[in-house]
Amino acid sequence: MSNTTTRWSAAGYADAMGASDGAFYIYPDGLTGDQLTIYRSRDVSDAEMLAVANRVLTAVQRWRDTVAESVERNRTAADELAEARARIAELESAAAEDGAL
């Protein structure tokens, strides 16, 4: 067993590259960076490999949903901040026109 730690970049990429043998390739930093290659063991049946693929798909979908939720939360907070700043600017402008500032 081995553990590998790396970081995703905007160029992150994954592909099965048409492999019918169950191989899967992950490139966290794009095709020029680190590579994780996962091969199917010879003793894994087609049904077992499909079950593995389904588990991986479920985990990746869950990961993607978590990332999407975080992006939406951050976008909402940024949008609310931008709206508040715009409203403050409007109020300051209106106050300046009224001679209040």
DRENDREN-377159 format. One record per atom (N, C-alpha, C): atom name; x, y, z; residue number from 1. Coordinates in steps of 0.02 Angstrom, whole numbers. Each point is the difference from the previous one (the first is absolute). Example, Ala and Ser with C-alpha at 12.3 -4.5 7.8 and 13.67 -1.06 7.14 Angstrom:
# DRENDREN-377159
<atom site="N" X="660" Y="-284" Z="390" pos="1"/>
<atom site="CA" X="-45" Y="59" Z="0" pos="1"/>
<atom site="C" X="45" Y="60" Z="0" pos="1"/>
<atom site="N" X="-18" Y="53" Z="-36" pos="2"/>
<atom site="CA" X="42" Y="59" Z="3" pos="2"/>
<atom site="C" X="-39" Y="55" Z="37" pos="2"/>
# end
This chain:
# DRENDREN-377159
<atom site="N" X="42" Y="-59" Z="0" pos="1"/>
<atom site="CA" X="-42" Y="59" Z="0" pos="1"/>
<atom site="C" X="44" Y="62" Z="0" pos="1"/>
<atom site="N" X="-20" Y="50" Z="-38" pos="2"/>
<atom site="CA" X="37" Y="62" Z="-1" pos="2"/>
<atom site="C" X="-48" Y="59" Z="2" pos="2"/>
<atom site="N" X="23" Y="55" Z="26" pos="3"/>
<atom site="CA" X="-39" Y="61" Z="3" pos="3"/>
<atom site="C" X="37" Y="53" Z="-41" pos="3"/>
<atom site="N" X="-39" Y="38" Z="-37" pos="4"/>
<atom site="CA" X="28" Y="54" Z="-40" pos="4"/>
<atom site="C" X="-40" Y="62" Z="14" pos="4"/>
<atom site="N" X="35" Y="55" Z="12" pos="5"/>
<atom site="CA" X="-33" Y="64" Z="11" pos="5"/>
<atom site="C" X="24" Y="49" Z="-53" pos="5"/>
<atom site="N" X="-46" Y="33" Z="-31" pos="6"/>
<atom site="CA" X="16" Y="51" Z="-50" pos="6"/>
<atom site="C" X="-56" Y="52" Z="3" pos="6"/>
<atom site="N" X="3" Y="49" Z="-42" pos="7"/>
<atom site="CA" X="-51" Y="53" Z="-1" pos="7"/>
<atom site="C" X="-30" Y="6" Z="-70" pos="7"/>
<atom site="N" X="-64" Y="15" Z="-1" pos="8"/>
<atom site="CA" X="-33" Y="15" Z="-63" pos="8"/>
<atom site="C" X="20" Y="69" Z="-24" pos="8"/>
<atom site="N" X="6" Y="8" Z="-65" pos="9"/>
<atom site="CA" X="7" Y="66" Z="-30" pos="9"/>
<atom site="C" X="-59" Y="9" Z="-47" pos="9"/>
<atom site="N" X="-4" Y="58" Z="-30" pos="10"/>
<atom site="CA" X="-55" Y="13" Z="-47" pos="10"/>
<atom site="C" X="5" Y="-46" Z="-61" pos="10"/>
<atom site="N" X="58" Y="-29" Z="-11" pos="11"/>
<atom site="CA" X="10" Y="-45" Z="-58" pos="11"/>
<atom site="C" X="-15" Y="-72" Z="17" pos="11"/>
<atom site="N" X="-24" Y="-14" Z="62" pos="12"/>
<atom site="CA" X="-14" Y="-69" Z="20" pos="12"/>
<atom site="C" X="-41" Y="-38" Z="-51" pos="12"/>
<atom site="N" X="14" Y="-64" Z="-8" pos="13"/>
<atom site="CA" X="-28" Y="-39" Z="-54" pos="13"/>
<atom site="C" X="-3" Y="-74" Z="20" pos="13"/>
<atom site="N" X="-50" Y="-35" Z="-22" pos="14"/>
<atom site="CA" X="-4" Y="-72" Z="11" pos="14"/>
<atom site="C" X="-28" Y="-32" Z="-64" pos="14"/>
<atom site="N" X="21" Y="-62" Z="-13" pos="15"/>
<atom site="CA" X="-23" Y="-32" Z="-62" pos="15"/>
<atom site="C" X="11" Y="-76" Z="5" pos="15"/>
<atom site="N" X="-43" Y="-37" Z="-33" pos="16"/>
<atom site="CA" X="10" Y="-72" Z="-6" pos="16"/>
<atom site="C" X="36" Y="-16" Z="-65" pos="16"/>
<atom site="N" X="8" Y="50" Z="-44" pos="17"/>
<atom site="CA" X="36" Y="-6" Z="-63" pos="17"/>
<atom site="C" X="-21" Y="-60" Z="-41" pos="17"/>
<atom site="N" X="-63" Y="-14" Z="2" pos="18"/>
<atom site="CA" X="-27" Y="-55" Z="-40" pos="18"/>
<atom site="C" X="20" Y="-69" Z="25" pos="18"/>
<atom site="N" X="28" Y="-3" Z="59" pos="19"/>
<atom site="CA" X="24" Y="-64" Z="26" pos="19"/>
<atom site="C" X="-59" Y="-46" Z="17" pos="19"/>
<atom site="N" X="-1" Y="-58" Z="-30" pos="20"/>
<atom site="CA" X="-53" Y="-48" Z="14" pos="20"/>
<atom site="C" X="21" Y="-46" Z="58" pos="20"/>
<atom site="N" X="61" Y="9" Z="25" pos="21"/>
<atom site="CA" X="25" Y="-43" Z="54" pos="21"/>
<atom site="C" X="-13" Y="29" Z="69" pos="21"/>
<atom site="N" X="-36" Y="56" Z="3" pos="22"/>
<atom site="CA" X="-17" Y="30" Z="65" pos="22"/>
<atom site="C" X="51" Y="49" Z="25" pos="22"/>
<atom site="N" X="51" Y="17" Z="-39" pos="23"/>
<atom site="CA" X="50" Y="48" Z="21" pos="23"/>
<atom site="C" X="-30" Y="70" Z="4" pos="23"/>
<atom site="N" X="25" Y="39" Z="47" pos="24"/>
<atom site="CA" X="-25" Y="68" Z="9" pos="24"/>
<atom site="C" X="61" Y="44" Z="16" pos="24"/>
<atom site="N" X="2" Y="58" Z="-31" pos="25"/>
<atom site="CA" X="57" Y="46" Z="7" pos="25"/>
<atom site="C" X="-24" Y="66" Z="29" pos="25"/>
<atom site="N" X="36" Y="25" Z="50" pos="26"/>
<atom site="CA" X="-16" Y="64" Z="31" pos="26"/>
<atom site="C" X="62" Y="44" Z="-4" pos="26"/>
<atom site="N" X="-9" Y="60" Z="-26" pos="27"/>
<atom site="CA" X="54" Y="49" Z="-7" pos="27"/>
<atom site="C" X="-20" Y="63" Z="39" pos="27"/>
<atom site="N" X="17" Y="5" Z="64" pos="28"/>
<atom site="CA" X="-23" Y="57" Z="40" pos="28"/>
<atom site="C" X="24" Y="67" Z="-25" pos="28"/>
<atom site="N" X="58" Y="2" Z="-33" pos="29"/>
<atom site="CA" X="28" Y="63" Z="-25" pos="29"/>
<atom site="C" X="2" Y="1" Z="-76" pos="29"/>
<atom site="N" X="-46" Y="-36" Z="-32" pos="30"/>
<atom site="CA" X="0" Y="-3" Z="-73" pos="30"/>
<atom site="C" X="47" Y="-54" Z="-25" pos="30"/>
<atom site="N" X="3" Y="-6" Z="-65" pos="31"/>
<atom site="CA" X="39" Y="-54" Z="-31" pos="31"/>
<atom site="C" X="75" Y="6" Z="10" pos="31"/>
<atom site="N" X="24" Y="59" Z="23" pos="32"/>
<atom site="CA" X="72" Y="7" Z="8" pos="32"/>
<atom site="C" X="23" Y="-9" Z="73" pos="32"/>
<atom site="N" X="-47" Y="-10" Z="46" pos="33"/>
<atom site="CA" X="17" Y="-6" Z="70" pos="33"/>
<atom site="C" X="-1" Y="-71" Z="25" pos="33"/>
<atom site="N" X="-13" Y="-7" Z="65" pos="34"/>
<atom site="CA" X="-5" Y="-66" Z="31" pos="34"/>
<atom site="C" X="-53" Y="-42" Z="-34" pos="34"/>
<atom site="N" X="8" Y="-65" Z="4" pos="35"/>
<atom site="CA" X="-49" Y="-46" Z="-29" pos="35"/>
<atom site="C" X="-13" Y="-57" Z="49" pos="35"/>
<atom site="N" X="-63" Y="-16" Z="8" pos="36"/>
<atom site="CA" X="-20" Y="-59" Z="38" pos="36"/>
<atom site="C" X="-34" Y="-47" Z="-49" pos="36"/>
<atom site="N" X="27" Y="-59" Z="-7" pos="37"/>
<atom site="CA" X="-28" Y="-50" Z="-45" pos="37"/>
<atom site="C" X="-25" Y="-58" Z="42" pos="37"/>
<atom site="N" X="-62" Y="-19" Z="-11" pos="38"/>
<atom site="CA" X="-30" Y="-56" Z="37" pos="38"/>
<atom site="C" X="-17" Y="-54" Z="-51" pos="38"/>
<atom site="N" X="29" Y="-59" Z="10" pos="39"/>
<atom site="CA" X="-13" Y="-56" Z="-45" pos="39"/>
<atom site="C" X="-45" Y="-51" Z="34" pos="39"/>
<atom site="N" X="-36" Y="-36" Z="-40" pos="40"/>
<atom site="CA" X="-43" Y="-54" Z="25" pos="40"/>
<atom site="C" X="41" Y="-62" Z="14" pos="40"/>
<atom site="N" X="-9" Y="-28" Z="59" pos="41"/>
<atom site="CA" X="34" Y="-62" Z="17" pos="41"/>
<atom site="C" X="-29" Y="-57" Z="-42" pos="41"/>
<atom site="N" X="41" Y="-48" Z="-16" pos="42"/>
<atom site="CA" X="-23" Y="-57" Z="-41" pos="42"/>
<atom site="C" X="-55" Y="-41" Z="33" pos="42"/>
<atom site="N" X="-1" Y="0" Z="67" pos="43"/>
<atom site="CA" X="-48" Y="-41" Z="35" pos="43"/>
<atom site="C" X="-67" Y="35" Z="12" pos="43"/>
<atom site="N" X="-8" Y="60" Z="-28" pos="44"/>
<atom site="CA" X="-63" Y="38" Z="7" pos="44"/>
<atom site="C" X="-45" Y="-16" Z="-60" pos="44"/>
<atom site="N" X="-59" Y="-27" Z="14" pos="45"/>
<atom site="CA" X="-46" Y="-17" Z="-54" pos="45"/>
<atom site="C" X="-31" Y="63" Z="-30" pos="45"/>
<atom site="N" X="-33" Y="-9" Z="-57" pos="46"/>
<atom site="CA" X="-35" Y="56" Z="-32" pos="46"/>
<atom site="C" X="-52" Y="30" Z="47" pos="46"/>
<atom site="N" X="-38" Y="-43" Z="34" pos="47"/>
<atom site="CA" X="-52" Y="24" Z="45" pos="47"/>
<atom site="C" X="31" Y="39" Z="59" pos="47"/>
<atom site="N" X="55" Y="-26" Z="25" pos="48"/>
<atom site="CA" X="34" Y="34" Z="55" pos="48"/>
<atom site="C" X="28" Y="67" Z="-23" pos="48"/>
<atom site="N" X="28" Y="2" Z="-60" pos="49"/>
<atom site="CA" X="27" Y="63" Z="-27" pos="49"/>
<atom site="C" X="-54" Y="51" Z="-9" pos="49"/>
<atom site="N" X="-59" Y="-22" Z="-23" pos="50"/>
<atom site="CA" X="-56" Y="46" Z="-7" pos="50"/>
<atom site="C" X="-21" Y="27" Z="68" pos="50"/>
<atom site="N" X="0" Y="-43" Z="50" pos="51"/>
<atom site="CA" X="-17" Y="22" Z="68" pos="51"/>
<atom site="C" X="51" Y="52" Z="25" pos="51"/>
<atom site="N" X="63" Y="-11" Z="-14" pos="52"/>
<atom site="CA" X="52" Y="48" Z="19" pos="52"/>
<atom site="C" X="-12" Y="66" Z="-36" pos="52"/>
<atom site="N" X="-13" Y="-3" Z="-65" pos="53"/>
<atom site="CA" X="-12" Y="61" Z="-40" pos="53"/>
<atom site="C" X="-60" Y="38" Z="27" pos="53"/>
<atom site="N" X="-52" Y="-36" Z="21" pos="54"/>
<atom site="CA" X="-59" Y="33" Z="28" pos="54"/>
<atom site="C" X="17" Y="35" Z="67" pos="54"/>
<atom site="N" X="40" Y="-33" Z="41" pos="55"/>
<atom site="CA" X="20" Y="31" Z="64" pos="55"/>
<atom site="C" X="42" Y="63" Z="-12" pos="55"/>
<atom site="N" X="46" Y="-5" Z="-48" pos="56"/>
<atom site="CA" X="42" Y="58" Z="-16" pos="56"/>
<atom site="C" X="-44" Y="57" Z="-28" pos="56"/>
<atom site="N" X="-46" Y="-17" Z="-44" pos="57"/>
<atom site="CA" X="-45" Y="50" Z="-28" pos="57"/>
<atom site="C" X="-40" Y="34" Z="55" pos="57"/>
<atom site="N" X="-25" Y="-38" Z="47" pos="58"/>
<atom site="CA" X="-39" Y="28" Z="56" pos="58"/>
<atom site="C" X="43" Y="48" Z="41" pos="58"/>
<atom site="N" X="61" Y="-20" Z="14" pos="59"/>
<atom site="CA" X="45" Y="42" Z="40" pos="59"/>
<atom site="C" X="18" Y="64" Z="-38" pos="59"/>
<atom site="N" X="14" Y="-6" Z="-64" pos="60"/>
<atom site="CA" X="17" Y="59" Z="-41" pos="60"/>
<atom site="C" X="-59" Y="47" Z="-5" pos="60"/>
<atom site="N" X="-60" Y="-27" Z="-8" pos="61"/>
<atom site="CA" X="-60" Y="42" Z="-3" pos="61"/>
<atom site="C" X="-11" Y="36" Z="66" pos="61"/>
<atom site="N" X="10" Y="-35" Z="55" pos="62"/>
<atom site="CA" X="-7" Y="31" Z="66" pos="62"/>
<atom site="C" X="52" Y="56" Z="8" pos="62"/>
<atom site="N" X="62" Y="-13" Z="-21" pos="63"/>
<atom site="CA" X="53" Y="50" Z="2" pos="63"/>
<atom site="C" X="-18" Y="60" Z="-43" pos="63"/>
<atom site="N" X="-24" Y="-12" Z="-60" pos="64"/>
<atom site="CA" X="-20" Y="54" Z="-45" pos="64"/>
<atom site="C" X="-56" Y="42" Z="29" pos="64"/>
<atom site="N" X="-49" Y="-33" Z="31" pos="65"/>
<atom site="CA" X="-56" Y="36" Z="31" pos="65"/>
<atom site="C" X="24" Y="44" Z="57" pos="65"/>
<atom site="N" X="48" Y="-25" Z="40" pos="66"/>
<atom site="CA" X="28" Y="39" Z="55" pos="66"/>
<atom site="C" X="36" Y="61" Z="-27" pos="66"/>
<atom site="N" X="39" Y="-9" Z="-53" pos="67"/>
<atom site="CA" X="35" Y="57" Z="-31" pos="67"/>
<atom site="C" X="-51" Y="50" Z="-26" pos="67"/>
<atom site="N" X="-52" Y="-23" Z="-34" pos="68"/>
<atom site="CA" X="-52" Y="44" Z="-27" pos="68"/>
<atom site="C" X="-35" Y="39" Z="55" pos="68"/>
<atom site="N" X="-15" Y="-33" Z="55" pos="69"/>
<atom site="CA" X="-32" Y="35" Z="57" pos="69"/>
<atom site="C" X="45" Y="54" Z="28" pos="69"/>
<atom site="N" X="64" Y="-15" Z="6" pos="70"/>
<atom site="CA" X="48" Y="50" Z="24" pos="70"/>
<atom site="C" X="5" Y="59" Z="-47" pos="70"/>
<atom site="N" X="3" Y="-14" Z="-64" pos="71"/>
<atom site="CA" X="3" Y="54" Z="-50" pos="71"/>
<atom site="C" X="-62" Y="44" Z="5" pos="71"/>
<atom site="N" X="-58" Y="-31" Z="6" pos="72"/>
<atom site="CA" X="-63" Y="38" Z="5" pos="72"/>
<atom site="C" X="-2" Y="42" Z="64" pos="72"/>
<atom site="N" X="23" Y="-29" Z="55" pos="73"/>
<atom site="CA" X="3" Y="37" Z="63" pos="73"/>
<atom site="C" X="46" Y="61" Z="-6" pos="73"/>
<atom site="N" X="58" Y="-11" Z="-29" pos="74"/>
<atom site="CA" X="48" Y="55" Z="-10" pos="74"/>
<atom site="C" X="-27" Y="52" Z="-48" pos="74"/>
<atom site="N" X="-33" Y="-23" Z="-53" pos="75"/>
<atom site="CA" X="-28" Y="47" Z="-49" pos="75"/>
<atom site="C" X="-55" Y="41" Z="33" pos="75"/>
<atom site="N" X="-42" Y="-32" Z="39" pos="76"/>
<atom site="CA" X="-54" Y="35" Z="34" pos="76"/>
<atom site="C" X="28" Y="53" Z="48" pos="76"/>
<atom site="N" X="50" Y="-18" Z="38" pos="77"/>
<atom site="CA" X="31" Y="47" Z="47" pos="77"/>
<atom site="C" X="32" Y="58" Z="-39" pos="77"/>
<atom site="N" X="34" Y="-15" Z="-54" pos="78"/>
<atom site="CA" X="32" Y="53" Z="-40" pos="78"/>
<atom site="C" X="-53" Y="45" Z="-32" pos="78"/>
<atom site="N" X="-54" Y="-30" Z="-25" pos="79"/>
<atom site="CA" X="-54" Y="39" Z="-30" pos="79"/>
<atom site="C" X="-33" Y="46" Z="52" pos="79"/>
<atom site="N" X="-11" Y="-27" Z="60" pos="80"/>
<atom site="CA" X="-31" Y="40" Z="53" pos="80"/>
<atom site="C" X="45" Y="58" Z="20" pos="80"/>
<atom site="N" X="65" Y="-12" Z="4" pos="81"/>
<atom site="CA" X="47" Y="52" Z="17" pos="81"/>
<atom site="C" X="1" Y="54" Z="-55" pos="81"/>
<atom site="N" X="0" Y="-21" Z="-63" pos="82"/>
<atom site="CA" X="0" Y="48" Z="-55" pos="82"/>
<atom site="C" X="-64" Y="41" Z="1" pos="82"/>
<atom site="N" X="-58" Y="-32" Z="14" pos="83"/>
<atom site="CA" X="-63" Y="37" Z="4" pos="83"/>
<atom site="C" X="1" Y="50" Z="58" pos="83"/>
<atom site="N" X="28" Y="-20" Z="56" pos="84"/>
<atom site="CA" X="4" Y="45" Z="58" pos="84"/>
<atom site="C" X="44" Y="60" Z="-16" pos="84"/>
<atom site="N" X="56" Y="-12" Z="-33" pos="85"/>
<atom site="CA" X="45" Y="55" Z="-18" pos="85"/>
<atom site="C" X="-33" Y="47" Z="-50" pos="85"/>
<atom site="N" X="-36" Y="-28" Z="-47" pos="86"/>
<atom site="CA" X="-36" Y="42" Z="-49" pos="86"/>
<atom site="C" X="-53" Y="42" Z="35" pos="86"/>
<atom site="N" X="-35" Y="-30" Z="47" pos="87"/>
<atom site="CA" X="-52" Y="37" Z="37" pos="87"/>
<atom site="C" X="31" Y="56" Z="42" pos="87"/>
<atom site="N" X="57" Y="-13" Z="31" pos="88"/>
<atom site="CA" X="34" Y="51" Z="39" pos="88"/>
<atom site="C" X="21" Y="58" Z="-46" pos="88"/>
<atom site="N" X="27" Y="-17" Z="-58" pos="89"/>
<atom site="CA" X="20" Y="51" Z="-48" pos="89"/>
<atom site="C" X="-60" Y="42" Z="-22" pos="89"/>
<atom site="N" X="-57" Y="-32" Z="-12" pos="90"/>
<atom site="CA" X="-61" Y="37" Z="-18" pos="90"/>
<atom site="C" X="-21" Y="48" Z="56" pos="90"/>
<atom site="N" X="1" Y="-25" Z="61" pos="91"/>
<atom site="CA" X="-20" Y="41" Z="57" pos="91"/>
<atom site="C" X="49" Y="58" Z="10" pos="91"/>
<atom site="N" X="64" Y="-13" Z="-8" pos="92"/>
<atom site="CA" X="49" Y="54" Z="6" pos="92"/>
<atom site="C" X="-9" Y="52" Z="-55" pos="92"/>
<atom site="N" X="-14" Y="-24" Z="-59" pos="93"/>
<atom site="CA" X="-11" Y="46" Z="-57" pos="93"/>
<atom site="C" X="-62" Y="42" Z="12" pos="93"/>
<atom site="N" X="-54" Y="-31" Z="22" pos="94"/>
<atom site="CA" X="-62" Y="36" Z="14" pos="94"/>
<atom site="C" X="11" Y="50" Z="56" pos="94"/>
<atom site="N" X="37" Y="-19" Z="51" pos="95"/>
<atom site="CA" X="13" Y="45" Z="56" pos="95"/>
<atom site="C" X="42" Y="59" Z="-23" pos="95"/>
<atom site="N" X="49" Y="-13" Z="-44" pos="96"/>
<atom site="CA" X="42" Y="54" Z="-25" pos="96"/>
<atom site="C" X="-40" Y="49" Z="-42" pos="96"/>
<atom site="N" X="-47" Y="-25" Z="-38" pos="97"/>
<atom site="CA" X="-43" Y="43" Z="-41" pos="97"/>
<atom site="C" X="-46" Y="43" Z="44" pos="97"/>
<atom site="N" X="-20" Y="-28" Z="57" pos="98"/>
<atom site="CA" X="-43" Y="36" Z="46" pos="98"/>
<atom site="C" X="40" Y="48" Z="45" pos="98"/>
<atom site="N" X="67" Y="-3" Z="-7" pos="99"/>
<atom site="CA" X="42" Y="43" Z="40" pos="99"/>
<atom site="C" X="11" Y="-26" Z="70" pos="99"/>
<atom site="N" X="-19" Y="-60" Z="12" pos="100"/>
<atom site="CA" X="7" Y="-29" Z="67" pos="100"/>
<atom site="C" X="71" Y="-20" Z="15" pos="100"/>
<atom site="N" X="41" Y="-11" Z="-50" pos="101"/>
<atom site="CA" X="70" Y="-20" Z="12" pos="101"/>
<atom site="C" X="46" Y="58" Z="-11" pos="101"/>
# end
